Structure formats: C-alpha cells, structure tokens
Amino acid sequence: MKTLVLKPRHLTLSLLRSVTFDQVQIQLDPSCKEKMDASTETVSAVLRDGRTVYGINTGFGRLAQTRIDDAQLEELQSNLVLSHCTGMGPLLDDEAVKLILALKVTSLAQGFSGIRQEVLDYLIAFYNEGLYPCIPSKGSVGASGDLAPLAHMSAPIIGSGKVRYKGEILPATEGLAKIGLKPMVLGPKEGLALLNGTQVSTALALLGLFRTENLMTAATLAGALSVEAAKGSHVPFDPRIQEARGQVGQTDIAAVFRDILSNSPIKQSHADCDKVQDPYSLRCQPQVLGACLDHMRFAATIFEREANAVSDNPLVFSLEGDILSGGNFHAEPIAMASDVLALAIAEIGALSERRIALLMDSSMSGLPPFLVAGSGLNSGFMIAQVTAAALASENKSLAHPACVDSLPTSANQEDHVSMATFAARRLSDMAQNTAGVLAVELLSAAQGIDFHKPLKTSAVLEGVMARIRKDVPFFEKDRYFSGDLELASDLIWNGELNSLTKVDYLPSLTA
C-alpha cells in the first residue's frame, strides 16, 4: 500500500484528496521530531520555573484565572477531554475522520503545540489501522476551535469514547487492543493541543470542495449535452467573447465547452438554422459556471492554507522560550470561504434545473413534450424535473451565510464565534442535492440526444452517452425511475465522469 509523508506546510490539494479517498498509509516527516521535542521542553521549563501559563497549569475558557496544582495536571488534561465530549447528531463518516486525523497530526507536528510525538503516533496508528474515533457531527461553533468534535477524536487515546473498526462500533479500549495499543496518559497541555484547532471545520470544508469539483465536471458535461439536445448555438463559447470581458473563470469554462463540443455532427446539422439566441441557461454557462469556478478557487486557496496552519492555543515559541495566547483557533476564514463555496454549489444546481425545464418544454427545445414519445399516456421526465426543482430550492435555504451568525459561549469569554463547522458541514448536503439535479439533467439531455439519432454528438459527449447508457436505458415509456436517478447521481458523486474531460479545475495552489 502506498505511504504518504505528511510534511507540515507542504500539504497540497492533491495529497489531501489522496488522504481522504484512497487506500493509503500516512507517516510523519522525520524532521518534525526535533521541533516537537523543543516545544515539550519549553512546557517543562514553565513548570520547573513555577510560572502560570494558560492551558498548562490553569483552567480553560472563563476559568483561565484558576491555577491548578502540579500534582493535578494529568487529571486536568483528562478532565478537559472528557468534559468536552458533548457532540450530538450523526457520526462523521470514515472519509471525514481520516482527513481530520491527518490534518491534526500535521498541525501539531510543527512544534508550536507542546505535544509529544508519541501522542501523534496514536493518531497515525488510528488512520493506518482503520480505527476511526466516533465523532458526532454537531456541537462545534468554530471557536475556540472545533472543541467538541476534536474531544471525541482524542478520547480514544486515553481509552474513552467509542471507535469504528471494520464497520463495527466498539468501546475505545476494545478498539485500542485490536491494534495493539493501550490507553495513554496525557501530559501538560497535550489535551488542550488536541482539542484546540480548526481541523474538523477544515476537513469538512475540503470534502465539500472536492465534491464541488465533481459537480463542476458534471455540470459542464450535462450543460454541453443540453446544448446539443436543444440544438443550441456554440457561438457563446467563442474565445473572443470571453477575452472581451477578461474574467478568468469564464474564459476557462468556455474553453472546456469548446473542447467538449468540438466536431459535433449535431451542431453541423443546424449550422444554417434561423435561431438568433438561446435562453440564458444555455448561453450564459461560461459566465455563471465561470463565476462559480472563480469562487471555488478562492475557497480552495483558503482551505489549503488552513490545512497547513497551526491553529491551536496557546502557542509555544521554543526559540524565545515564550508561550503566547492568541486566537488562531477562530475559524472565520473557513466559515467565510465555505459560505462562498455554498453559493457556487447552489448556483451550479440552479442553472442546471433551468436547463432541465427548458428540455421539458417542447416549444423551447424542439423535443417531444417531457422527453417521451406518447406523452399524455406517459409523463416522461415531468416529475424528475419537479424533484430537481425541490433539490435546487432546498439549496437556496442552505446557502444562507453561516458566518454572519454568532452566539457567545463560555460565559461570554468566547463572545464571537465563526459557526465554521456548520458552514463547512452543510456543503456536502448541498453537493448531494446538486448532484441529484445534475443527474436529472444528464438523463434528460441524454434522452434528447437519442431523439436526434442517427446524428451523433461530439466524441467526448458520445463517451458520456455510452457511460450513461451502460446503466440507464433510453426512456421508452413510463417506468420506476428513482433507481435510474440514483445511478446517475452516483456517477457524479463518485467522480466517475471526471476522466472523460481530463480537466483539473483545482490544481494545487501550494507553492
């Protein structure tokens, strides 16, 4: 099995995709140990000198003014982890937990957290052995970091909480025994270092981003199929139009459409038609999807930067011997960028739903009503479009910005929070909705293309048609349709269509 080396400040989107979706092992770059050892020595020096430093020998949050005796420091860290295990809701799935573990290891390994490598070795073992802490999905406000979910991630280290191993949920002690480990006793500051940070929000945001990339691929393919099904014009994709405006995303998306649609016999068949302009849902795809792509890239920049960040508190600066309290745990960058990405996900689906509606309308598309012969006796795609409208409408509510809301916590010590965890978590729900909308469009447009036989579409789109028809036959008359829509949605969700365009919408942004 392939092993990926986690090197702080060098995590790329490509590596993070692999960490999330591939069957790999992880290991920490050996160069990290020296800095980690120096930071733990700085913590030890604070205790030897009898200094009072937040997070090492004090209470937490509003209790930061309470000094804790040295004899109680191990209990302090254990109590911190246990008291913060307050999450609720469905458990995060294995992909999310894998990414959280890798992000937490990389952040703590940078030598600013006062934590031993032995603690990180447990997290690495969890990842490599497939022992996933059970992390409830709800209960974090995104400051001071993702406290509750990270507490659930950390609890198995000390033998508490539950884990998922080979699909079975077990008490942490049983799970540890299965991979040859025993509960560990955390040292000063180590519990706080584990709990503080933005790794849950960041992991969920990255998952949303990766799924949005799959949506963008599907949207360009489905949109191009709809252009062909409606015998739309290719002129709106002309590079001169894009250059006149100068928007980068628009220019890039138009180039993708030109590639996808090139040398189409369907297009050639209506070269001399008298249609002047298509509806916006066909004609303005470079402008709308291009804006979505620009915002995806913005979000990707923020998420990749945060994946490489140190976001716990306080931070240990060993060279100067200082331990400084700040606010790197505040996940506002993730919250705001997630809100931006939510807009893109919603708009990809909204535009797709409008193209589906166009294909249903025979006066607009020139195709049989509701894309079925014998309409009236057969309803065809009528209610599939209703489903797409329902999903697109749900995304409008979910797209409301999360970062503008804040409820103070910890007796007003934490008086402004980011709500980043929800902002990021809802991205996957939105992406699932948009995958459903695009699934309806893929099948609708494919149905329209088949009505043009014996004419064919472009080579790329013929490949898409072949992949669709492998699972979903032509809609001759009304049939149980839900299973077909699920199959098409899975094609999008799992990224199976990505290889048909070979476009990398989000190249690695790390220098």
Disulfide bonds with the S-S distance in Angstrom:
none
